[in-house]
Amino acid sequence: MLKRIACVALILSVILIMRPCYSQSYGTVIDNIPIASVVPPGWIIISANDVTKDIESLNGAPYLTAVTMSISYAYPTGWIITSSNSETKTIENMIGAPYGATVSNIPIGQDPPAGWIITSATDTTIDIENLNGAAYDTSVTMPISYAYPTGWLITSSNSETKTIKNLIGAPYQAVVSSVPVGSIPPEGWIITSETGSTMDIENLNGAPYGATVTMSISYAYPTGWLITSSNSETKTIENLIGAPYQTQITNVPIGSVPPAGWIITSETETTIDIENLNGAPYGTTVTMSISYAYPTGWIIISSNSETKTIENLNDAAYGATLSNVPIGSTPPTGWIITSETSTTIDIENLNGAAYGTTITMSITYTYPVGWIITASNSTTKTIEYLE
């Protein structure tokens, strides 16, 4: 009996050794994937031939990790090129850098990662600084010609420099006055008044659901708000962020654009009625006019010349399927087509797949971001999830 157990254990150990066992951690390498396979975010190509390529995961790499790779392959978001030659480049990870971190003398042909600024430049190199993690209201002076991060605002400038202020984390209804008129308010801020050279702005981020604000007809308003009335000089906007599922608003001016997740339910020559589908349970169906847009994550399951019925696929379990969907319908992100007739398609949800999951599907259909093709033939491909 002991010999039998030992033999079984030996066989199992051999099987485990022979079987590839991938981990999504930093440094994982996968060899010999088809050359056409799309590299997932955070992975790099380390070598390739006409038929296959080898890839490596840089996800989870510590801050300042350096990797040397071919000059011709793409590198991940959040990394920078620190040196290069005709064949290779060395990239360094800037993800996780502390606020105020600087990097000097990097090659000039690249953009700094999001939240970093160029502080100086020569003909061949740039110096950069990290502004991610800056406290609200922090001000930084930088060269006039370089880009500044999202969420910051130009508060003053001259021919050589500009001063930018961090508005990330500002309280609701915070006001900044006398901003140069060319400055662009961050997302969620509105212009409240303007002179020939300056403007005043106000923060609407964090406003309670149903809050209303009257502002100039000519200025932009934030995502998630809606114009509820207007005249030749002003418009009143209402915050719909946080509205309960199935909230309805009637007699909205015809030019107003419903926020994401809302649908138009009826229309006259001057007004529209809208309804909120955000928060609908998975599998909910709604019948609406054929001519109106429907929300992300929903799919058309039937239609005629006047109406279409849509079904909510948000929050579907991994592996959920839906059959006999009209052929023109677009599967939501993360869903794949599994079969097709001349009039219908069947689809399956791959959102929520475990790392290393493999699926075999038709060679002709697209597969989601984060998956790679590991094998293929003339009719099928096998894809594996790497996130």
JODA-V224698 format. One record per residue. N is the residue number from 1. RES is the residue in one letter. SS is DSSP state (2 for helix, 1 for strand, 0 for the rest). PSI is psi in degrees with one decimal (NA if undefined). NEAR is the number of other C-alpha atoms within 8 Angstrom. Layout:
# JODA-V224698
<<N & RES & SS & PSI & NEAR> <N & RES & SS & PSI & NEAR>>
This chain:
# JODA-V224698
<<1 & M & 0 & -43.7 & 4> <2 & L & 2 & -38.7 & 5> <3 & K & 2 & -40.2 & 6> <4 & R & 2 & -44.6 & 7> <5 & I & 2 & -42.1 & 8> <6 & A & 2 & -40.0 & 8> <7 & C & 2 & -43.3 & 8> <8 & V & 2 & -43.8 & 8> <9 & A & 2 & -40.5 & 8> <10 & L & 2 & -44.9 & 8> <11 & I & 2 & -44.8 & 8> <12 & L & 2 & -40.1 & 8> <13 & S & 2 & -37.3 & 8> <14 & V & 2 & -43.5 & 8> <15 & I & 2 & -44.4 & 8> <16 & L & 2 & -35.9 & 8> <17 & I & 2 & -40.2 & 7> <18 & M & 2 & -27.6 & 6> <19 & R & 0 & 127.0 & 6> <20 & P & 0 & 135.0 & 6> <21 & C & 0 & 97.9 & 4> <22 & Y & 0 & 149.7 & 8> <23 & S & 0 & 149.2 & 7> <24 & Q & 0 & 4.8 & 10> <25 & S & 0 & 164.7 & 9> <26 & Y & 0 & 135.1 & 9> <27 & G & 0 & -7.4 & 8> <28 & T & 0 & 135.3 & 10> <29 & V & 1 & 136.6 & 9> <30 & I & 1 & 124.3 & 9> <31 & D & 1 & 153.6 & 7> <32 & N & 1 & 42.6 & 8> <33 & I & 1 & 151.9 & 13> <34 & P & 1 & 142.5 & 12> <35 & I & 0 & -27.2 & 10> <36 & A & 0 & -10.6 & 5> <37 & S & 0 & 136.5 & 9> <38 & V & 0 & 129.3 & 7> <39 & V & 0 & 128.1 & 11> <40 & P & 0 & 161.6 & 11> <41 & P & 0 & 136.1 & 7> <42 & G & 0 & -5.1 & 10> <43 & W & 1 & 154.5 & 13> <44 & I & 1 & 155.2 & 13> <45 & I & 1 & 128.7 & 12> <46 & I & 1 & -23.2 & 10> <47 & S & 1 & 159.3 & 8> <48 & A & 1 & 152.7 & 10> <49 & N & 0 & -164.3 & 7> <50 & D & 0 & -19.4 & 5> <51 & V & 0 & -38.5 & 7> <52 & T & 1 & 168.1 & 10> <53 & K & 1 & 156.0 & 14> <54 & D & 1 & 137.9 & 13> <55 & I & 1 & 157.5 & 13> <56 & E & 1 & 141.8 & 12> <57 & S & 1 & 128.6 & 13> <58 & L & 0 & 2.0 & 12> <59 & N & 0 & 133.0 & 9> <60 & G & 0 & 2.2 & 6> <61 & A & 0 & 140.7 & 9> <62 & P & 0 & 152.6 & 8> <63 & Y & 0 & 136.0 & 9> <64 & L & 0 & 3.7 & 7> <65 & T & 0 & 136.5 & 8> <66 & A & 1 & 138.3 & 8> <67 & V & 1 & 134.7 & 7> <68 & T & 1 & 132.4 & 8> <69 & M & 1 & 171.8 & 10> <70 & S & 1 & 141.9 & 10> <71 & I & 0 & -23.3 & 10> <72 & S & 0 & -9.2 & 6> <73 & Y & 0 & 152.7 & 8> <74 & A & 0 & 154.9 & 6> <75 & Y & 0 & 162.5 & 9> <76 & P & 0 & 156.2 & 10> <77 & T & 0 & 138.1 & 6> <78 & G & 0 & -5.4 & 9> <79 & W & 1 & 159.3 & 12> <80 & I & 1 & 154.4 & 11> <81 & I & 1 & 123.9 & 12> <82 & T & 1 & -22.8 & 11> <83 & S & 1 & 159.7 & 9> <84 & S & 1 & 160.2 & 11> <85 & N & 0 & -163.6 & 7> <86 & S & 0 & -17.4 & 5> <87 & E & 0 & -33.6 & 8> <88 & T & 1 & 162.9 & 11> <89 & K & 1 & 149.2 & 13> <90 & T & 1 & 126.9 & 12> <91 & I & 1 & 151.8 & 14> <92 & E & 1 & 138.9 & 12> <93 & N & 1 & 122.0 & 13> <94 & M & 0 & -2.5 & 11> <95 & I & 0 & 129.0 & 8> <96 & G & 0 & 5.4 & 6> <97 & A & 0 & 142.0 & 8> <98 & P & 0 & 156.0 & 8> <99 & Y & 0 & 135.2 & 9> <100 & G & 0 & -5.4 & 7> <101 & A & 0 & 144.2 & 8> <102 & T & 1 & 151.8 & 8> <103 & V & 1 & 129.7 & 8> <104 & S & 1 & 153.9 & 8> <105 & N & 1 & 43.5 & 8> <106 & I & 1 & 152.5 & 11> <107 & P & 1 & 144.4 & 12> <108 & I & 0 & -16.0 & 10> <109 & G & 0 & 19.0 & 4> <110 & Q & 0 & 156.9 & 7> <111 & D & 0 & 139.5 & 4> <112 & P & 0 & 156.5 & 10> <113 & P & 0 & 162.5 & 10> <114 & A & 0 & 132.6 & 6> <115 & G & 0 & -6.6 & 11> <116 & W & 1 & 153.2 & 13> <117 & I & 1 & 154.1 & 13> <118 & I & 1 & 128.4 & 14> <119 & T & 1 & -26.1 & 10> <120 & S & 1 & 163.2 & 8> <121 & A & 1 & 149.3 & 10> <122 & T & 0 & -169.8 & 7> <123 & D & 0 & -20.8 & 5> <124 & T & 0 & -16.9 & 7> <125 & T & 1 & 162.6 & 11> <126 & I & 1 & 154.8 & 14> <127 & D & 1 & 139.5 & 13> <128 & I & 1 & 158.5 & 13> <129 & E & 1 & 142.3 & 12> <130 & N & 1 & 123.9 & 13> <131 & L & 0 & -1.4 & 11> <132 & N & 0 & 135.0 & 8> <133 & G & 0 & 1.1 & 6> <134 & A & 0 & 145.9 & 8> <135 & A & 0 & 149.3 & 6> <136 & Y & 0 & 137.8 & 9> <137 & D & 0 & 1.8 & 8> <138 & T & 0 & 138.6 & 8> <139 & S & 1 & 141.9 & 8> <140 & V & 1 & 136.0 & 7> <141 & T & 1 & 132.7 & 8> <142 & M & 1 & 167.2 & 11> <143 & P & 1 & 144.4 & 11> <144 & I & 0 & -27.7 & 10> <145 & S & 0 & -7.2 & 6> <146 & Y & 0 & 153.6 & 8> <147 & A & 0 & 154.3 & 6> <148 & Y & 0 & 164.2 & 9> <149 & P & 0 & 156.0 & 10> <150 & T & 0 & 137.0 & 6> <151 & G & 0 & -7.2 & 9> <152 & W & 1 & 165.6 & 12> <153 & L & 1 & 139.6 & 12> <154 & I & 1 & 122.3 & 13> <155 & T & 1 & -20.7 & 12> <156 & S & 1 & 159.3 & 9> <157 & S & 1 & 159.8 & 10> <158 & N & 0 & -164.1 & 7> <159 & S & 0 & -16.6 & 5> <160 & E & 0 & -32.6 & 8> <161 & T & 1 & 163.4 & 11> <162 & K & 1 & 149.4 & 13> <163 & T & 1 & 128.9 & 12> <164 & I & 1 & 148.1 & 14> <165 & K & 1 & 139.1 & 12> <166 & N & 1 & 119.3 & 13> <167 & L & 0 & 4.3 & 11> <168 & I & 0 & 128.4 & 7> <169 & G & 0 & 7.4 & 5> <170 & A & 0 & 143.2 & 9> <171 & P & 0 & 155.0 & 8> <172 & Y & 0 & 135.7 & 9> <173 & Q & 0 & 11.7 & 8> <174 & A & 0 & 144.3 & 8> <175 & V & 1 & 138.2 & 8> <176 & V & 1 & 124.8 & 8> <177 & S & 1 & 158.1 & 7> <178 & S & 1 & 41.5 & 8> <179 & V & 1 & 138.4 & 13> <180 & P & 1 & 139.4 & 11> <181 & V & 0 & -20.4 & 10> <182 & G & 0 & -8.8 & 4> <183 & S & 0 & 149.3 & 9> <184 & I & 0 & 116.4 & 6> <185 & P & 0 & 143.2 & 9> <186 & P & 0 & 165.7 & 10> <187 & E & 0 & 131.6 & 7> <188 & G & 0 & -7.4 & 10> <189 & W & 1 & 149.8 & 13> <190 & I & 1 & 153.9 & 13> <191 & I & 1 & 128.7 & 13> <192 & T & 1 & -26.8 & 10> <193 & S & 1 & 164.0 & 8> <194 & E & 1 & 141.9 & 10> <195 & T & 0 & -166.9 & 7> <196 & G & 0 & -27.5 & 5> <197 & S & 0 & -14.3 & 7> <198 & T & 1 & 166.3 & 10> <199 & M & 1 & 159.3 & 14> <200 & D & 1 & 141.4 & 13> <201 & I & 1 & 157.8 & 14> <202 & E & 1 & 143.0 & 12> <203 & N & 1 & 123.5 & 13> <204 & L & 0 & -2.0 & 11> <205 & N & 0 & 134.2 & 9> <206 & G & 0 & 2.5 & 6> <207 & A & 0 & 143.8 & 8> <208 & P & 0 & 152.5 & 8> <209 & Y & 0 & 133.6 & 9> <210 & G & 0 & -7.1 & 8> <211 & A & 0 & 142.5 & 8> <212 & T & 1 & 147.1 & 8> <213 & V & 1 & 135.4 & 7> <214 & T & 1 & 130.5 & 8> <215 & M & 1 & 172.0 & 11> <216 & S & 1 & 141.7 & 10> <217 & I & 0 & -23.9 & 10> <218 & S & 0 & -9.4 & 6> <219 & Y & 0 & 152.5 & 8> <220 & A & 0 & 154.9 & 6> <221 & Y & 0 & 163.9 & 9> <222 & P & 0 & 156.9 & 10> <223 & T & 0 & 136.5 & 7> <224 & G & 0 & -7.6 & 9> <225 & W & 1 & 164.8 & 12> <226 & L & 1 & 140.1 & 12> <227 & I & 1 & 120.9 & 13> <228 & T & 1 & -20.3 & 12> <229 & S & 1 & 159.9 & 9> <230 & S & 1 & 159.8 & 11> <231 & N & 0 & -164.2 & 7> <232 & S & 0 & -18.2 & 5> <233 & E & 0 & -32.7 & 8> <234 & T & 1 & 163.5 & 11> <235 & K & 1 & 147.7 & 13> <236 & T & 1 & 128.2 & 12> <237 & I & 1 & 150.3 & 14> <238 & E & 1 & 138.2 & 12> <239 & N & 1 & 119.6 & 13> <240 & L & 0 & 3.1 & 11> <241 & I & 0 & 126.1 & 8> <242 & G & 0 & 5.9 & 6> <243 & A & 0 & 141.4 & 9> <244 & P & 0 & 151.8 & 8> <245 & Y & 0 & 136.6 & 9> <246 & Q & 0 & 10.1 & 9> <247 & T & 0 & 136.2 & 8> <248 & Q & 1 & 141.0 & 8> <249 & I & 1 & 128.2 & 8> <250 & T & 1 & 160.0 & 8> <251 & N & 1 & 41.5 & 8> <252 & V & 1 & 138.4 & 13> <253 & P & 1 & 141.4 & 12> <254 & I & 0 & -27.3 & 10> <255 & G & 0 & -7.5 & 4> <256 & S & 0 & 144.4 & 9> <257 & V & 0 & 117.7 & 6> <258 & P & 0 & 143.3 & 9> <259 & P & 0 & 166.7 & 10> <260 & A & 0 & 134.0 & 7> <261 & G & 0 & -7.5 & 10> <262 & W & 1 & 149.5 & 13> <263 & I & 1 & 153.5 & 13> <264 & I & 1 & 129.2 & 12> <265 & T & 1 & -26.2 & 10> <266 & S & 1 & 166.5 & 8> <267 & E & 1 & 141.1 & 10> <268 & T & 0 & -170.6 & 7> <269 & E & 0 & -21.0 & 5> <270 & T & 0 & -15.2 & 7> <271 & T & 1 & 162.9 & 11> <272 & I & 1 & 153.9 & 14> <273 & D & 1 & 139.6 & 13> <274 & I & 1 & 158.7 & 14> <275 & E & 1 & 142.1 & 12> <276 & N & 1 & 122.5 & 13> <277 & L & 0 & -1.0 & 11> <278 & N & 0 & 133.9 & 9> <279 & G & 0 & 1.6 & 6> <280 & A & 0 & 140.7 & 9> <281 & P & 0 & 150.9 & 6> <282 & Y & 0 & 135.1 & 9> <283 & G & 0 & -6.6 & 7> <284 & T & 0 & 139.4 & 8> <285 & T & 1 & 145.7 & 8> <286 & V & 1 & 135.7 & 7> <287 & T & 1 & 131.6 & 8> <288 & M & 1 & 172.0 & 10> <289 & S & 1 & 141.9 & 10> <290 & I & 0 & -23.3 & 10> <291 & S & 0 & -8.9 & 6> <292 & Y & 0 & 151.9 & 8> <293 & A & 0 & 154.0 & 6> <294 & Y & 0 & 163.6 & 9> <295 & P & 0 & 158.9 & 10> <296 & T & 0 & 138.4 & 7> <297 & G & 0 & -6.6 & 9> <298 & W & 1 & 163.5 & 12> <299 & I & 1 & 146.9 & 12> <300 & I & 1 & 124.3 & 13> <301 & I & 1 & -16.6 & 12> <302 & S & 1 & 159.4 & 9> <303 & S & 1 & 159.7 & 10> <304 & N & 0 & -164.5 & 7> <305 & S & 0 & -17.9 & 5> <306 & E & 0 & -33.6 & 8> <307 & T & 1 & 163.3 & 11> <308 & K & 1 & 147.8 & 13> <309 & T & 1 & 127.9 & 12> <310 & I & 1 & 150.8 & 14> <311 & E & 1 & 139.1 & 12> <312 & N & 1 & 119.8 & 13> <313 & L & 0 & 3.3 & 11> <314 & N & 0 & 142.1 & 7> <315 & D & 0 & 15.0 & 5> <316 & A & 0 & 146.3 & 8> <317 & A & 0 & 151.9 & 8> <318 & Y & 0 & 134.2 & 9> <319 & G & 0 & -6.1 & 7> <320 & A & 0 & 144.7 & 8> <321 & T & 1 & 157.2 & 8> <322 & L & 1 & 127.2 & 8> <323 & S & 1 & 158.4 & 8> <324 & N & 1 & 41.2 & 8> <325 & V & 1 & 138.1 & 13> <326 & P & 1 & 141.6 & 11> <327 & I & 0 & -28.1 & 10> <328 & G & 0 & -7.3 & 4> <329 & S & 0 & 145.8 & 9> <330 & T & 0 & 118.8 & 6> <331 & P & 0 & 143.6 & 9> <332 & P & 0 & 166.2 & 10> <333 & T & 0 & 132.2 & 6> <334 & G & 0 & -8.1 & 10> <335 & W & 1 & 148.5 & 13> <336 & I & 1 & 154.0 & 13> <337 & I & 1 & 129.3 & 12> <338 & T & 1 & -25.9 & 10> <339 & S & 1 & 167.3 & 8> <340 & E & 1 & 141.8 & 10> <341 & T & 0 & -171.3 & 7> <342 & S & 0 & -17.3 & 5> <343 & T & 0 & -17.8 & 7> <344 & T & 1 & 163.5 & 11> <345 & I & 1 & 154.3 & 14> <346 & D & 1 & 139.7 & 13> <347 & I & 1 & 159.2 & 14> <348 & E & 1 & 143.6 & 12> <349 & N & 1 & 123.7 & 13> <350 & L & 0 & -1.1 & 11> <351 & N & 0 & 135.3 & 8> <352 & G & 0 & 5.9 & 6> <353 & A & 0 & 146.9 & 8> <354 & A & 0 & 150.4 & 6> <355 & Y & 0 & 133.8 & 9> <356 & G & 0 & -6.1 & 9> <357 & T & 0 & 138.4 & 8> <358 & T & 1 & 144.0 & 8> <359 & I & 1 & 137.5 & 7> <360 & T & 1 & 131.2 & 8> <361 & M & 1 & 171.3 & 10> <362 & S & 1 & 142.8 & 10> <363 & I & 0 & -22.4 & 10> <364 & T & 0 & -14.8 & 6> <365 & Y & 0 & 152.8 & 8> <366 & T & 0 & 157.4 & 6> <367 & Y & 0 & 160.8 & 9> <368 & P & 0 & 159.4 & 10> <369 & V & 0 & 140.7 & 7> <370 & G & 0 & -10.3 & 10> <371 & W & 1 & 156.6 & 14> <372 & I & 1 & 154.8 & 13> <373 & I & 1 & 124.3 & 14> <374 & T & 1 & -20.8 & 12> <375 & A & 1 & 153.5 & 9> <376 & S & 1 & 157.9 & 11> <377 & N & 0 & -161.4 & 7> <378 & S & 0 & -17.3 & 5> <379 & T & 0 & -26.6 & 8> <380 & T & 1 & 162.3 & 11> <381 & K & 1 & 149.2 & 13> <382 & T & 1 & 128.4 & 12> <383 & I & 1 & 149.7 & 14> <384 & E & 1 & 141.2 & 12> <385 & Y & 1 & 128.6 & 13> <386 & L & 0 & 16.1 & 10> <387 & E & 0 & NA & 7>>
